[in-house]
Amino acid sequence: PMKKVKALSPKGIILSGGPASVYERGAPRCDPQLLRMGIPILGICYGMQLISHLLGGEVAYSEKREYGKVRLVLDQGGKLFKGVGRKGAHLQVWMRHGDQIRELPSGFDRVAHSSNTPFAAIEDPQKKIYGLQFHPEVVHTQKGSDLIRNFLFRICDCKDLWTMRSFMEQSMGELRERIG
């Protein structure tokens, strides 16, 4: 599988959330080598827990599960939160988890926390690995789309080239090739 990932030459990888626990038999996993490739990685919810688990952090059952709107407190800035808020800022985010990180892997810093989640956002900028315990992709998270944009354009250095016109032109070209 790692050869396939390398062949794709990804600019970045997002490990998504999910209902599993990193300790469950059959829980989704990636090859730990993925985390050592130097490709920017963003782990969301379960994805962040998996990153922490694979790199030697401690993930454990949370005594208080979180589901719904939560007040996030920023402990520091960083590339992921650029333009989103400064140290001490508060954001409303959406969480849904039963496990949480208790101890960070070596090299990681806490970027944000909530009253119940000591590590709600983490990063290791040297390894280009970032994690969010909350879900930036849902409308209930303030500035969530800004966080995703920062990951794509500031961290992964992707280019914002997509337009409806370019999509239509590409689609029409592909259809012409297939249909004739």
N, C-alpha and C positions, 0 to 999 in steps of 0.2 A: 504493500500500500504506500510506503514512503516514496518509492520510485514514481508512482502515479502522481503524488502530490508535487514532487520536484518537477516532473514533466509539465505540469500545469503552470509553473512559475507564478504562483499566486503573489499578489501584492500584500495580502493580509488574509487572516483566517478568523472567523467568528465561531466560537463554540457556544451553542445555544443552551437555553434552559431546558428543563424537563422534570418529570415527576420522580425520577429515581434518586436513590442515595448512592454515593460513591462506594459504599460498603456492600450494597446489594449484589447478590449473585446475578450475573447477566446484565448489570448496569452498563450503559454505553461508555465506551472508553476509546481513546485514541492512542496511537503509539507514542510513548513518552519522548521519542526522538523528535517528534513534531515540535515540541517545546524548546528544542535546542538548535533549530534550523536558522534562527535569526530572522524569521518572518514575523512581522507584527501579529500578535494574537490578542483578541478580546474575548474573554470568557464572561458570559452572562448567566447569572444564577447558578444552575448546576455546572455550567461551563467553568465558572470561577472556582467552584468547589473542586472540580476535577483537576484543574490546573494546580491548585494548592496541594491536593492529595498526591498527585504525581511528582511534585517537586519537593516533597518532604514536609509540608505543613500539616496541621492537624485539623480535620473536619469532624464535627460531632453533632449529635442530635441536639437541637435547640429546645430548651425547656419551654420556651414560649414561641410557638409558630407564628409567623407573620403572614397575613393575607390582607392586602388592601393598601390604602394610602398610608404612607409613613413619612415622617419629617427627617430628612437627611441633613447632616451637618458636615460641611467641608472642613477638613483638617489642614489641607494644603491645596495648592493649585495643581499644576502639571499640564501636560499636553492634552490629555483627554478632557479636562475641565476648562481649557482656555476659552475665555469669553462667556463661560457659564456661571462662574461665581468665584469669589476669592475666599481665602481662609476665614472661617466663621460664618459664611453664608449658609442659608437654609434653602432647601428645595423640597418640594413634595414629589415623592417617587412612589412607584407601585412595586410592592414585594409580594412574593408568594413562595415561601420556603419553610422546610421543617428542619433542615440541617444548616449549620453555619460554620465558618472558619473560626477556630479557637486559637490557632497559632499559625503565623505566616511562615511561608518558606523563606529560606535565607535569601537576602537581597531585595525582598519586597518591602514596600512602605504602605502604611495606611493612608489613604487619601480622604476617606469619609467614613462616618459611622452614623448609627441611629441609636435611639434609647435602648433597643434590644439587640442590635447587631454591631459588635465592636469593629468589624471589618466589612463595611458596606461597599467600599471601593478601594481597590489596591492597585499597585503598579510596581514594575521593575523596569524602568526605562532603559537600562543597559541591555536587558534581554528583549525589550520591546514587547513585554507581556503586561496586559491590563485586565482587571476584573471588576465586574459590577454585580453585587448581590441582587440588585433591583433590575427591573425590566425597562430599558430606555426605549424600547420599540413600541410601547403602548402609550395611548393618548393621556393616560393619568399621570405620567411622569413628566414634570415640568422640564423643558429644555432637553428632553430625551433625544430628539432628532438632532440637536446641536452636538450631543455627545457622539452619536453615530457619525455625523459629518466630520467631527474632529478626528475620529479614528480613521475614517476613509481618506480624508484629504490632508490632514496634518501629520498623522503617524504613518499611514501606508503610502502616502504621496500619490494617491490616485488622482486622475484628472477628471474634472466635472464636464464631460463631453456629451453626455446623454441629453438629447432633446427629442420631442415627439417627431420632429421632422427627420432627424437622423434615424430614429427607430423605424419610421414608415419607409424611408428610402432603403434601408437594409432589408426590411421585410419584403418589400416589393421586389428587390433584386433576387432574394432567395426564392420567392414564388416564381419569378420569371425563369430561373434556372430549372426548377422542378417541373413547371407546367409547360414551358416552352413558348 
